[in-house]
Amino acid sequence: MLIIVSKNAGEGFSSLQGALDSIPPGEMQAVTIQIKPGIYEEKVTVAREAPPMSPSSAR
C-alpha cells in the first residue's frame, strides 16, 4: 500500500496524521508513506495495531 503526503493540493494527504488515519483497521499489508518536500509541523500518533510502515522522501 502506498500513501502520499504532499503540501500540493490534489497530490494525496496534506498531513502525515491524515495519511496514517486513512489506513484501514486490520490492514495486514506493509505501508509505504511517501512524503513530498514541505514543512509538516504536527504531532503524530500511530495506532499500536498499525501494520509495518516505511516512510520515504520524494523529490
N, CA, C and O atoms as a GROMACS GRO file, in nm:
protein
  236
    1MET      N    1   0.086  -0.117   0.000
    1MET     CA    2   0.000   0.000   0.000
    1MET      C    3   0.091   0.123   0.000
    1MET      O    4   0.183   0.132   0.081
    2LEU      N    5   0.065   0.216  -0.090
    2LEU     CA    6   0.142   0.340  -0.098
    2LEU      C    7   0.050   0.457  -0.065
    2LEU      O    8  -0.059   0.469  -0.121
    3ILE      N    9   0.095   0.542   0.026
    3ILE     CA   10   0.020   0.661   0.064
    3ILE      C   11   0.112   0.780   0.041
    3ILE      O   12   0.230   0.776   0.079
    4ILE      N   13   0.061   0.887  -0.020
    4ILE     CA   14   0.141   1.005  -0.049
    4ILE      C   15   0.095   1.121   0.039
    4ILE      O   16  -0.024   1.146   0.056
    5VAL      N   17   0.194   1.192   0.096
    5VAL     CA   18   0.169   1.312   0.176
    5VAL      C   19   0.234   1.427   0.101
    5VAL      O   20   0.353   1.422   0.070
    6SER      N   21   0.158   1.531   0.073
    6SER     CA   22   0.209   1.644  -0.005
    6SER      C   23   0.139   1.773   0.035
    6SER      O   24   0.021   1.773   0.070
    7LYS      N   25   0.213   1.882   0.030
    7LYS     CA   26   0.154   2.013   0.056
    7LYS      C   27   0.081   2.066  -0.067
    7LYS      O   28   0.009   2.165  -0.057
    8ASN      N   29   0.100   2.002  -0.184
    8ASN     CA   30   0.033   2.043  -0.307
    8ASN      C   31  -0.107   1.982  -0.313
    8ASN      O   32  -0.124   1.862  -0.294
    9ALA      N   33  -0.206   2.066  -0.338
    9ALA     CA   34  -0.344   2.019  -0.344
    9ALA      C   35  -0.360   1.912  -0.452
    9ALA      O   36  -0.305   1.925  -0.562
   10GLY      N   37  -0.434   1.808  -0.421
   10GLY     CA   38  -0.463   1.704  -0.518
   10GLY      C   39  -0.356   1.597  -0.532
   10GLY      O   40  -0.367   1.510  -0.618
   11GLU      N   41  -0.254   1.602  -0.450
   11GLU     CA   42  -0.144   1.504  -0.459
   11GLU      C   43  -0.140   1.411  -0.338
   11GLU      O   44  -0.032   1.369  -0.298
   12GLY      N   45  -0.251   1.379  -0.281
   12GLY     CA   46  -0.253   1.291  -0.165
   12GLY      C   47  -0.300   1.365  -0.041
   12GLY      O   48  -0.378   1.460  -0.049
   13PHE      N   49  -0.251   1.320   0.072
   13PHE     CA   50  -0.291   1.379   0.201
   13PHE      C   51  -0.204   1.500   0.232
   13PHE      O   52  -0.085   1.501   0.200
   14SER      N   53  -0.263   1.602   0.294
   14SER     CA   54  -0.187   1.723   0.327
   14SER      C   55  -0.118   1.711   0.462
   14SER      O   56  -0.036   1.796   0.497
   15SER      N   57  -0.150   1.607   0.540
   15SER     CA   58  -0.085   1.588   0.670
   15SER      C   59  -0.048   1.441   0.687
   15SER      O   60  -0.113   1.352   0.634
   16LEU      N   61   0.057   1.419   0.762
   16LEU     CA   62   0.101   1.283   0.791
   16LEU      C   63  -0.004   1.211   0.875
   16LEU      O   64  -0.030   1.092   0.853
   17GLN      N   65  -0.064   1.281   0.971
   17GLN     CA   66  -0.167   1.218   1.054
   17GLN      C   67  -0.287   1.176   0.970
   17GLN      O   68  -0.343   1.068   0.993
   18GLY      N   69  -0.326   1.259   0.875
   18GLY     CA   70  -0.437   1.222   0.786
   18GLY      C   71  -0.406   1.096   0.708
   18GLY      O   72  -0.493   1.012   0.688
   19ALA      N   73  -0.281   1.084   0.663
   19ALA     CA   74  -0.239   0.964   0.590
   19ALA      C   75  -0.246   0.842   0.680
   19ALA      O   76  -0.296   0.737   0.639
   20LEU      N   77  -0.196   0.854   0.802
   20LEU     CA   78  -0.198   0.742   0.897
   20LEU      C   79  -0.341   0.702   0.930
   20LEU      O   80  -0.373   0.583   0.940
   21ASP      N   81  -0.427   0.801   0.947
   21ASP     CA   82  -0.567   0.773   0.981
   21ASP      C   83  -0.642   0.705   0.867
   21ASP      O   84  -0.746   0.644   0.890
   22SER      N   85  -0.589   0.714   0.744
   22SER     CA   86  -0.657   0.654   0.629
   22SER      C   87  -0.630   0.505   0.617
   22SER      O   88  -0.696   0.437   0.537
   23ILE      N   89  -0.536   0.452   0.693
   23ILE     CA   90  -0.505   0.309   0.686
   23ILE      C   91  -0.621   0.232   0.749
   23ILE      O   92  -0.655   0.253   0.865
   24PRO      N   93  -0.682   0.142   0.672
   24PRO     CA   94  -0.797   0.070   0.724
   24PRO      C   95  -0.762  -0.017   0.845
   24PRO      O   96  -0.654  -0.076   0.849
   25PRO      N   97  -0.851  -0.026   0.943
   25PRO     CA   98  -0.826  -0.115   1.057
   25PRO      C   99  -0.807  -0.258   1.008
   25PRO      O  100  -0.879  -0.305   0.920
   26GLY      N  101  -0.712  -0.327   1.065
   26GLY     CA  102  -0.688  -0.464   1.028
   26GLY      C  103  -0.603  -0.482   0.904
   26GLY      O  104  -0.582  -0.595   0.859
   27GLU      N  105  -0.553  -0.372   0.847
   27GLU     CA  106  -0.466  -0.382   0.728
   27GLU      C  107  -0.345  -0.466   0.761
   27GLU      O  108  -0.277  -0.442   0.861
   28MET      N  109  -0.316  -0.565   0.679
   28MET     CA  110  -0.205  -0.656   0.704
   28MET      C  111  -0.086  -0.628   0.613
   28MET      O  112   0.027  -0.664   0.644
   29GLN      N  113  -0.112  -0.563   0.500
   29GLN     CA  114  -0.007  -0.532   0.404
   29GLN      C  115   0.081  -0.418   0.455
   29GLN      O  116   0.030  -0.324   0.516
   30ALA      N  117   0.211  -0.426   0.431
   30ALA     CA  118   0.302  -0.319   0.471
   30ALA      C  119   0.264  -0.190   0.398
   30ALA      O  120   0.215  -0.193   0.286
   31VAL      N  121   0.288  -0.077   0.464
   31VAL     CA  122   0.251   0.053   0.409
   31VAL      C  123   0.376   0.137   0.387
   31VAL      O  124   0.461   0.148   0.476
   32THR      N  125   0.388   0.196   0.268
   32THR     CA  126   0.494   0.292   0.240
   32THR      C  127   0.429   0.429   0.237
   32THR      O  128   0.332   0.451   0.165
   33ILE      N  129   0.485   0.522   0.314
   33ILE     CA  130   0.434   0.658   0.317
   33ILE      C  131   0.537   0.746   0.249
   33ILE      O  132   0.646   0.769   0.303
   34GLN      N  133   0.502   0.796   0.130
   34GLN     CA  134   0.592   0.882   0.054
   34GLN      C  135   0.562   1.027   0.092
   34GLN      O  136   0.452   1.077   0.072
   35ILE      N  137   0.664   1.093   0.148
   35ILE     CA  138   0.646   1.229   0.197
   35ILE      C  139   0.716   1.325   0.101
   35ILE      O  140   0.838   1.322   0.086
   36LYS      N  141   0.637   1.409   0.036
   36LYS     CA  142   0.692   1.505  -0.060
   36LYS      C  143   0.748   1.626   0.016
   36LYS      O  144   0.711   1.649   0.131
   37PRO      N  145   0.838   1.703  -0.048
   37PRO     CA  146   0.900   1.817   0.019
   37PRO      C  147   0.798   1.914   0.077
   37PRO      O  148   0.693   1.939   0.018
   38GLY      N  149   0.831   1.966   0.192
   38GLY     CA  150   0.745   2.063   0.260
   38GLY      C  151   0.772   2.059   0.409
   38GLY      O  152   0.846   1.974   0.458
   39ILE      N  153   0.712   2.152   0.480
   39ILE     CA  154   0.726   2.156   0.625
   39ILE      C  155   0.597   2.102   0.684
   39ILE      O  156   0.488   2.155   0.659
   40TYR      N  157   0.610   1.998   0.763
   40TYR     CA  158   0.495   1.932   0.826
   40TYR      C  159   0.514   1.941   0.977
   40TYR      O  160   0.584   1.859   1.037
   41GLU      N  161   0.453   2.040   1.037
   41GLU     CA  162   0.462   2.058   1.181
   41GLU      C  163   0.334   2.005   1.244
   41GLU      O  164   0.229   2.070   1.238
   42GLU      N  165   0.345   1.887   1.302
   42GLU     CA  166   0.228   1.825   1.363
   42GLU      C  167   0.271   1.718   1.461
   42GLU      O  168   0.382   1.665   1.454
   43LYS      N  169   0.182   1.688   1.550
   43LYS     CA  170   0.202   1.578   1.644
   43LYS      C  171   0.137   1.456   1.580
   43LYS      O  172   0.022   1.462   1.538
   44VAL      N  173   0.211   1.346   1.574
   44VAL     CA  174   0.163   1.226   1.505
   44VAL      C  175   0.145   1.113   1.604
   44VAL      O  176   0.230   1.089   1.690
   45THR      N  177   0.032   1.043   1.592
   45THR     CA  178   0.004   0.927   1.675
   45THR      C  179  -0.016   0.807   1.584
   45THR      O  180  -0.096   0.810   1.490
   46VAL      N  181   0.058   0.700   1.612
   46VAL     CA  182   0.048   0.577   1.534
   46VAL      C  183  -0.022   0.472   1.621
   46VAL      O  184   0.019   0.446   1.734
   47ALA      N  185  -0.127   0.413   1.566
   47ALA     CA  186  -0.201   0.311   1.640
   47ALA      C  187  -0.113   0.190   1.668
   47ALA      O  188  -0.033   0.150   1.583
   48ARG      N  189  -0.127   0.133   1.783
   48ARG     CA  190  -0.048   0.016   1.822
   48ARG      C  191  -0.068  -0.099   1.724
   48ARG      O  192   0.026  -0.174   1.697
   49GLU      N  193  -0.188  -0.113   1.671
   49GLU     CA  194  -0.218  -0.224   1.581
   49GLU      C  195  -0.190  -0.191   1.433
   49GLU      O  196  -0.229  -0.266   1.344
   50ALA      N  197  -0.122  -0.080   1.408
   50ALA     CA  198  -0.090  -0.041   1.270
   50ALA      C  199   0.004  -0.142   1.205
   50ALA      O  200   0.086  -0.204   1.272
   51PRO      N  201  -0.010  -0.159   1.073
   51PRO     CA  202   0.079  -0.252   1.003
   51PRO      C  203   0.220  -0.194   0.994
   51PRO      O  204   0.240  -0.076   1.026
   52PRO      N  205   0.319  -0.273   0.952
   52PRO     CA  206   0.454  -0.220   0.933
   52PRO      C  207   0.451  -0.103   0.835
   52PRO      O  208   0.383  -0.109   0.733
   53MET      N  209   0.527   0.002   0.866
   53MET     CA  210   0.530   0.121   0.782
   53MET      C  211   0.672   0.162   0.751
   53MET      O  212   0.762   0.146   0.833
   54SER      N  213   0.692   0.214   0.630
   54SER     CA  214   0.822   0.266   0.588
   54SER      C  215   0.802   0.406   0.532
   54SER      O  216   0.739   0.421   0.427
   55PRO      N  217   0.854   0.508   0.599
   55PRO     CA  218   0.847   0.641   0.540
   55PRO      C  219   0.955   0.656   0.432
   55PRO      O  220   1.064   0.599   0.445
   56SER      N  221   0.926   0.730   0.329
   56SER     CA  222   1.027   0.759   0.227
   56SER      C  223   1.008   0.901   0.179
   56SER      O  224   0.896   0.953   0.178
   57SER      N  225   1.116   0.964   0.141
   57SER     CA  226   1.106   1.102   0.092
   57SER      C  227   1.097   1.100  -0.059
   57SER      O  228   1.154   1.013  -0.126
   58ALA      N  229   1.025   1.196  -0.112
   58ALA     CA  230   1.011   1.212  -0.257
   58ALA      C  231   1.072   1.345  -0.295
   58ALA      O  232   1.061   1.443  -0.221
   59ARG      N  233   1.135   1.347  -0.408
   59ARG     CA  234   1.199   1.472  -0.452
   59ARG      C  235   1.135   1.524  -0.575
   59ARG      O  236   1.175   1.629  -0.626
   0.00000   0.00000   0.00000
